[in-house]
Amino acid sequence: MKNIEIGKKIKIIKKDFEIEGFIIPKPELYEEDFILVKLYNGYNIGIEIDENTKIIELGEKIKVGEFPKAEIIKNSNLKNISLIHTGGTIASKIDYSTQAVSPAIQPEELFYIFPELKNIANVERTILLFNIASEDMLPKNWIKIAEAAYKEINDKEIFGVIISHGTDTMHFTSAALSFFIRNLNKPIILTGAQRSSDRASSDAKMNFICSSYAAISNIAEVGIVMHASSNDDFCYFHRGTKVRKFHTTRRDAFKSVNDKPIAKIYYDGKIEIINKNYKERNENRPELKAFFDERVAMLKFYPNSRPEIIDILVNNFDIRGIVIEASGLGHVATNNEKSWIPYIKKNDNTLFAITSQCIFGRVHPYVYTNTRILSNLENVVFCEDMLSEVAYVKLGWLLAQEKDLKKLKELMLTNFANEINYISYYED
């Protein structure tokens, strides 16, 4: 095969088709007679080269390993925003010399990826906090994100903050920030991408552009801004404590639960408020309460589950708070040989927060006999329509500040960030 320099623009002519693109390095799994080509639409394709394949070099070349930059001029008529990068693909670049993804953290790089930004806002600061997959996020990372976001919103020149984040655990982080930063006065937006930025179907650009409009909006909430449907029509602004990821790959993976999204945000900047229960931009002085006691756990009840796991968690790991994803309205095995009731009762220094694995709807302690039995235990609290993930984050946050069990139960049912809706919303 003709030795063609990496980065060169070429045309490949075969018997059945012709394509044009750029030569990029191929992984080791590719055989010698294959080349890897980046097409103009963003997709990569591997092509077998044989004696009937014609390759024409077109002269143009891309610089592999170097990400292009756009010249930016600060517009005094636009508002300033900050970007905090924590990981994920939304504001990332691909280095084809290593096949690795790394964050585009300079404003010049961001304006190249998202040129529309020059008409929306000035990216005053870009902060590379860390670059980790969302499944590797720990409570200590939530605290660092909260500290960085808190610093930015206290800058009078900054109108809002965007946090790029991997999608898998983004809703845990949005819940943490909702509790960690009190008296919020500006938008804090988390966003990500379900599909990488080098794919034609990537959702990165629209999510970031809509997030930029959200960051300068009048909505002073922690929220997640992502595609509202599988089309490129608009994004939703989801409240940070009422949202979760529902799908592994769809671009509209995030849905609000038991609540309406706060707003629809369109690519052209139009913002349509659809839930009037939100906090507006204000002159509050935010307060940072970024605490988390890691002695919390989540358990899922299922038929034939082993309640002995409770003893293991409490005795071996000193767990002081357990969120139980119960069935239906809040049930666990009660009247059989694998009843959870004795194990919950005897671990009376641990608070058990009951949520439902149904996702939509709420738990209720008084509809059935078995839930009444569970709710009568002094170390049990039924968490209304709170999401399990939110209850987990909230319980860890409260345990870092309060040890009294009775007070903890009261605080779990105190609405700090609209995590509880007393009338739940459900859309067919």
C-alpha positions as CSV (number, residue, x, y, z in Angstrom):
1,M,0.0,0.0,0.0
2,K,1.2,3.5,-0.8
3,N,2.6,5.2,2.3
4,I,0.4,8.2,2.8
5,E,1.2,10.8,5.5
6,I,-1.2,10.9,8.4
7,G,-3.5,13.9,8.1
8,K,-3.5,14.1,4.3
9,K,-6.7,14.7,2.5
10,I,-7.4,11.9,-0.1
11,K,-9.9,10.5,-2.5
12,I,-10.3,6.7,-2.6
13,I,-11.8,5.2,-5.7
14,K,-13.0,1.6,-5.6
15,K,-15.1,-0.4,-7.9
16,D,-18.4,0.3,-6.2
17,F,-17.8,3.8,-4.6
18,E,-15.7,6.9,-4.2
19,I,-15.1,8.7,-0.9
20,E,-13.0,11.7,0.3
21,G,-11.6,12.3,3.7
22,F,-8.5,12.6,5.9
23,I,-6.1,9.8,6.8
24,I,-6.0,9.3,10.6
25,P,-4.0,6.8,12.7
26,K,-5.6,3.4,12.9
27,P,-5.8,1.3,16.1
28,E,-3.6,-1.8,16.3
29,L,-6.5,-4.1,15.7
30,Y,-6.6,-2.9,12.0
31,E,-4.7,-5.1,9.6
32,E,-1.9,-3.7,7.4
33,D,-4.1,-3.5,4.3
34,F,-6.7,-1.3,5.9
35,I,-6.6,2.5,6.4
36,L,-8.8,4.7,8.6
37,V,-10.4,7.7,7.0
38,K,-12.3,10.6,8.7
39,L,-15.2,11.6,6.4
40,Y,-16.4,15.2,6.1
41,N,-19.6,14.3,8.0
42,G,-17.5,13.4,11.1
43,Y,-17.7,9.6,10.9
44,N,-14.6,7.4,10.6
45,I,-14.5,4.5,8.2
46,G,-12.1,1.7,7.7
47,I,-11.3,0.8,4.1
48,E,-9.6,-2.3,2.7
49,I,-6.9,-1.4,0.2
50,D,-6.3,-3.9,-2.6
51,E,-4.7,-3.8,-6.1
52,N,-7.9,-2.3,-7.5
53,T,-8.0,0.6,-5.1
54,K,-7.0,4.0,-6.4
55,I,-5.8,6.6,-3.9
56,I,-5.4,10.3,-5.0
57,E,-3.8,12.8,-2.6
58,L,-5.7,16.1,-2.7
59,G,-2.9,18.2,-1.2
60,E,-4.8,19.6,1.9
61,K,-3.7,18.4,5.3
62,I,-5.0,18.5,8.9
63,K,-2.6,18.8,11.9
64,V,-3.1,15.6,13.8
65,G,-2.8,16.1,17.6
66,E,-3.3,19.9,17.4
67,F,-6.8,21.3,17.9
68,P,-7.6,24.4,15.7
69,K,-8.4,27.7,17.4
70,A,-10.6,30.6,16.5
71,E,-9.7,34.2,17.0
72,I,-12.0,35.8,19.6
73,I,-12.8,39.4,20.4
74,K,-14.6,40.2,23.6
75,N,-17.9,41.8,23.0
76,S,-18.7,44.4,25.6
77,N,-22.4,44.1,24.8
78,L,-22.5,40.4,25.8
79,K,-22.6,38.9,29.3
80,N,-19.8,36.9,30.7
81,I,-20.0,33.2,31.6
82,S,-17.6,30.7,33.1
83,L,-17.0,27.1,32.0
84,I,-15.9,24.4,34.5
85,H,-14.7,21.2,32.8
86,T,-15.0,18.0,34.8
87,G,-15.1,15.4,32.0
88,G,-17.3,14.0,29.3
89,T,-17.3,14.7,25.6
90,I,-19.3,17.9,25.2
91,A,-16.3,20.2,25.0
92,S,-13.6,17.8,24.1
93,K,-11.3,17.3,21.2
94,I,-10.0,14.1,19.7
95,D,-6.2,13.6,19.2
96,Y,-6.0,11.2,16.3
97,S,-2.3,10.5,17.0
98,T,-3.3,8.8,20.3
99,Q,-7.0,8.1,19.7
100,A,-7.6,9.9,23.0
101,V,-10.2,12.5,24.0
102,S,-9.1,15.6,25.8
103,P,-10.9,18.7,26.9
104,A,-10.9,21.9,24.8
105,I,-10.3,24.3,27.7
106,Q,-9.1,27.5,26.0
107,P,-11.7,30.0,24.9
108,E,-10.1,30.0,21.4
109,E,-10.7,26.3,21.2
110,L,-14.3,26.5,22.4
111,F,-15.1,29.2,19.9
112,Y,-13.8,27.0,17.1
113,I,-16.1,24.1,18.3
114,F,-19.0,26.4,19.0
115,P,-18.6,29.5,16.7
116,E,-22.2,30.6,17.6
117,L,-20.9,31.5,21.1
118,K,-19.5,34.8,19.7
119,N,-23.1,36.0,19.5
120,I,-24.3,34.7,22.8
121,A,-21.8,35.3,25.6
122,N,-18.2,36.0,26.4
123,V,-16.4,32.9,27.9
124,E,-14.6,34.9,30.6
125,R,-12.9,31.8,32.2
126,T,-12.4,28.2,31.4
127,I,-11.4,26.0,34.3
128,L,-10.1,22.4,33.9
129,L,-11.1,21.1,37.3
130,F,-10.5,17.5,36.3
131,N,-11.1,15.2,33.4
132,I,-12.7,12.0,34.6
133,A,-15.5,9.7,33.5
134,S,-18.7,10.3,35.4
135,E,-18.8,6.8,36.8
136,D,-15.5,7.7,38.6
137,M,-17.1,10.7,40.3
138,L,-16.8,10.6,44.1
139,P,-18.4,12.9,46.8
140,K,-15.0,14.7,47.1
141,N,-15.4,15.6,43.4
142,W,-18.8,17.0,44.0
143,I,-17.3,19.2,46.7
144,K,-14.6,20.5,44.4
145,I,-17.2,21.3,41.7
146,A,-19.3,23.1,44.2
147,E,-16.4,25.1,45.5
148,A,-15.4,26.1,42.0
149,A,-18.9,27.0,41.0
150,Y,-19.4,29.0,44.2
151,K,-16.3,31.0,43.5
152,E,-17.5,31.8,40.0
153,I,-21.0,32.9,40.9
154,N,-19.5,35.3,43.5
155,D,-17.8,37.2,40.8
156,K,-20.1,40.1,39.9
157,E,-18.8,40.0,36.3
158,I,-20.0,36.4,35.8
159,F,-23.7,36.0,34.8
160,G,-23.7,32.2,34.9
161,V,-21.7,29.0,35.0
162,I,-21.7,26.0,32.7
163,I,-20.3,22.7,34.0
164,S,-19.4,20.0,31.4
165,H,-19.9,16.6,32.8
166,G,-20.2,13.0,31.7
167,T,-23.9,12.0,31.4
168,D,-24.1,8.7,33.4
169,T,-24.0,10.3,36.9
170,M,-24.7,13.9,36.0
171,H,-28.0,13.8,38.0
172,F,-26.1,12.9,41.2
173,T,-23.8,15.9,40.7
174,S,-26.7,18.2,40.0
175,A,-28.4,17.1,43.2
176,A,-25.3,17.6,45.2
177,L,-24.8,21.2,43.9
178,S,-28.5,21.9,44.6
179,F,-27.9,21.1,48.3
180,F,-24.3,22.3,48.6
181,I,-24.9,25.9,47.3
182,R,-27.6,27.7,49.2
183,N,-29.4,31.0,48.3
184,L,-28.4,30.7,44.7
185,N,-28.5,33.9,42.7
186,K,-27.4,32.8,39.2
187,P,-27.8,29.8,36.9
188,I,-25.5,26.9,37.3
189,I,-25.9,24.6,34.3
190,L,-24.7,21.1,33.9
191,T,-24.6,19.7,30.4
192,G,-23.0,16.8,28.5
193,A,-23.2,14.8,25.3
194,Q,-24.6,11.4,24.6
195,R,-22.6,11.2,21.4
196,S,-19.0,12.3,20.8
197,S,-18.3,15.6,19.1
198,D,-16.7,13.9,16.0
199,R,-20.0,12.2,15.1
200,A,-22.5,13.7,12.7
201,S,-25.3,12.9,15.1
202,S,-23.5,14.5,18.1
203,D,-25.7,16.4,20.5
204,A,-22.8,18.4,21.9
205,K,-23.2,21.6,19.9
206,M,-26.9,22.1,20.6
207,N,-26.6,21.1,24.3
208,F,-23.8,23.6,24.7
209,I,-25.5,26.4,22.8
210,C,-28.7,26.0,24.8
211,S,-26.7,25.8,28.0
212,S,-25.1,29.1,27.1
213,Y,-28.5,30.8,26.8
214,A,-29.5,29.1,30.1
215,A,-26.4,30.5,31.8
216,I,-27.4,34.1,31.0
217,S,-31.1,33.5,31.6
218,N,-33.2,34.7,34.5
219,I,-33.4,31.2,36.0
220,A,-31.3,31.1,39.2
221,E,-31.4,27.3,39.6
222,V,-29.0,24.4,39.4
223,G,-30.2,22.6,36.3
224,I,-29.3,20.0,33.6
225,V,-29.7,21.2,30.0
226,M,-29.9,18.5,27.4
227,H,-31.8,17.5,24.3
228,A,-35.6,17.4,24.8
229,S,-36.2,14.9,22.0
230,S,-34.3,12.8,19.6
231,N,-34.5,15.7,17.1
232,D,-32.5,18.9,17.1
233,D,-35.5,21.1,18.0
234,F,-34.9,22.3,21.6
235,C,-33.4,21.4,24.9
236,Y,-35.1,21.2,28.3
237,F,-33.9,23.0,31.4
238,H,-34.4,20.3,34.1
239,R,-34.4,21.1,37.8
240,G,-31.2,19.6,39.4
241,T,-33.1,17.6,42.0
242,K,-35.9,16.3,39.7
243,V,-34.1,14.8,36.8
244,R,-32.4,11.5,35.9
245,K,-30.9,9.6,32.9
246,F,-33.4,7.2,31.4
247,H,-31.7,5.9,28.3
248,T,-28.2,4.6,27.6
249,T,-27.7,6.2,24.1
250,R,-30.6,8.4,23.1
251,R,-30.0,12.1,22.8
252,D,-33.1,12.8,24.9
253,A,-31.9,10.5,27.7
254,F,-32.7,13.0,30.5
255,K,-36.3,13.4,31.8
256,S,-37.8,15.4,34.6
257,V,-39.5,13.1,37.2
258,N,-42.6,14.1,39.2
259,D,-42.1,17.6,37.9
260,K,-42.2,19.6,34.7
261,P,-38.9,20.9,33.2
262,I,-38.5,24.5,34.1
263,A,-38.1,25.7,30.5
264,K,-37.7,24.9,26.8
265,I,-34.6,26.4,25.4
266,Y,-34.2,26.8,21.6
267,Y,-31.1,27.0,19.5
268,D,-31.9,30.6,18.5
269,G,-32.0,31.7,22.2
270,K,-35.8,31.6,22.7
271,I,-36.6,30.5,26.3
272,E,-40.1,29.3,27.0
273,I,-41.0,28.9,30.7
274,I,-43.2,25.9,31.2
275,N,-42.9,25.5,35.0
276,K,-43.4,28.7,36.9
277,N,-42.1,27.2,40.1
278,Y,-38.5,28.4,39.9
279,K,-36.2,30.9,41.5
280,E,-35.4,34.0,39.5
281,R,-32.0,35.7,39.2
282,N,-31.6,37.8,42.4
283,E,-29.1,39.7,44.6
284,N,-28.8,36.9,47.2
285,R,-25.5,36.2,48.8
286,P,-24.9,32.5,48.2
287,E,-23.7,30.2,51.0
288,L,-21.4,27.2,50.5
289,K,-22.4,24.1,52.5
290,A,-20.4,21.5,50.6
291,F,-20.4,18.7,53.1
292,F,-20.9,14.9,52.6
293,D,-20.7,12.0,55.1
294,E,-19.8,9.0,53.0
295,R,-21.3,6.6,55.5
296,V,-24.4,6.2,53.2
297,A,-25.5,3.5,50.9
298,M,-28.4,2.5,48.6
299,L,-30.1,-0.9,48.6
300,K,-32.7,-2.2,46.2
301,F,-35.4,-4.5,47.5
302,Y,-36.4,-7.4,45.3
303,P,-38.2,-10.7,45.9
304,N,-35.9,-13.2,47.7
305,S,-33.4,-10.4,48.6
306,R,-31.2,-11.0,51.6
307,P,-31.8,-8.5,54.4
308,E,-28.5,-9.6,56.1
309,I,-26.8,-7.1,53.8
310,I,-28.0,-4.4,56.2
311,D,-25.9,-5.9,59.0
312,I,-22.9,-6.1,56.8
313,L,-23.1,-2.5,55.8
314,V,-23.7,-1.2,59.3
315,N,-21.3,-3.5,61.2
316,N,-18.4,-3.7,58.6
317,F,-18.6,-0.3,57.0
318,D,-20.2,1.9,59.8
319,I,-23.0,2.9,57.4
320,R,-25.3,5.5,59.1
321,G,-27.8,6.1,56.4
322,I,-29.4,3.7,53.9
323,V,-31.7,4.6,51.0
324,I,-34.0,1.6,50.3
325,E,-35.5,1.5,46.8
326,A,-38.6,-0.3,47.9
327,S,-41.4,-1.7,45.7
328,G,-44.5,0.3,44.8
329,L,-45.6,2.6,47.6
330,G,-42.6,1.7,49.8
331,H,-42.8,-2.1,50.5
332,V,-40.1,-4.5,51.6
333,A,-40.6,-8.2,52.6
334,T,-42.5,-8.1,55.9
335,N,-44.3,-11.4,56.6
336,N,-41.9,-14.1,55.3
337,E,-38.7,-15.7,56.4
338,K,-36.7,-13.0,54.7
339,S,-38.4,-10.1,56.2
340,W,-36.4,-6.8,56.3
341,I,-38.2,-5.5,59.3
342,P,-36.1,-7.2,62.1
343,Y,-32.8,-6.0,60.4
344,I,-34.0,-2.4,60.0
345,K,-35.4,-2.4,63.6
346,K,-32.2,-3.7,65.3
347,N,-29.9,-1.2,63.5
348,D,-31.6,1.6,65.2
349,N,-28.7,4.1,64.9
350,T,-29.0,4.0,61.1
351,L,-31.6,6.0,59.3
352,F,-33.5,4.2,56.5
353,A,-34.9,6.5,53.8
354,I,-37.6,4.8,51.8
355,T,-38.0,5.6,48.1
356,S,-39.7,3.7,45.3
357,Q,-38.1,1.9,42.4
358,C,-41.1,2.9,40.3
359,I,-39.4,6.3,39.6
360,F,-42.6,8.2,39.0
361,G,-45.1,8.6,41.8
362,R,-44.5,8.7,45.6
363,V,-44.2,6.4,48.5
364,H,-46.9,6.4,51.1
365,P,-46.8,4.8,54.6
366,Y,-50.5,4.4,55.3
367,V,-52.2,2.7,52.3
368,Y,-51.2,-0.9,53.2
369,T,-50.6,-2.8,56.4
370,N,-47.0,-3.6,55.5
371,T,-46.0,0.0,54.9
372,R,-47.6,1.0,58.2
373,I,-45.5,-1.6,59.9
374,L,-42.3,-0.3,58.3
375,S,-43.2,3.4,58.9
376,N,-43.8,2.7,62.6
377,L,-40.1,2.0,63.1
378,E,-38.4,5.1,64.6
379,N,-35.4,5.0,62.3
380,V,-37.5,5.0,59.0
381,V,-38.6,7.9,56.9
382,F,-40.8,7.8,53.8
383,C,-39.3,10.3,51.3
384,E,-42.5,11.4,49.5
385,D,-41.7,11.7,45.7
386,M,-38.0,12.1,46.1
387,L,-35.8,10.3,43.5
388,S,-33.6,7.6,45.1
389,E,-30.4,9.3,43.8
390,V,-31.5,12.6,45.3
391,A,-32.4,11.0,48.6
392,Y,-28.9,9.4,48.7
393,V,-27.1,12.7,48.1
394,K,-29.4,14.5,50.5
395,L,-28.9,11.9,53.3
396,G,-25.1,12.1,53.0
397,W,-25.3,15.9,53.0
398,L,-27.5,16.0,56.1
399,L,-25.5,13.3,58.0
400,A,-22.4,15.6,57.7
401,Q,-24.3,18.2,59.6
402,E,-26.7,16.4,62.0
403,K,-26.4,13.2,64.0
404,D,-29.7,13.2,65.9
405,L,-32.0,10.6,64.3
406,K,-35.3,12.4,65.0
407,K,-33.9,15.7,63.6
408,L,-32.5,13.8,60.6
409,K,-36.0,12.5,59.8
410,E,-37.4,16.0,60.0
411,L,-34.6,17.4,57.7
412,M,-35.1,14.6,55.1
413,L,-38.7,15.9,54.7
414,T,-37.6,19.5,54.6
415,N,-37.7,21.0,51.1
416,F,-34.2,22.5,50.5
417,A,-34.1,22.6,46.7
418,N,-37.6,21.6,45.5
419,E,-36.6,17.9,45.8
420,I,-40.1,17.2,47.1
421,N,-43.2,18.0,45.2
422,Y,-46.4,17.7,47.3
423,I,-48.4,17.3,44.2
424,S,-46.4,15.2,41.7
425,Y,-46.5,15.9,38.0
426,Y,-46.8,13.0,35.5
427,E,-46.9,13.4,31.7
428,D,-48.5,10.5,29.7
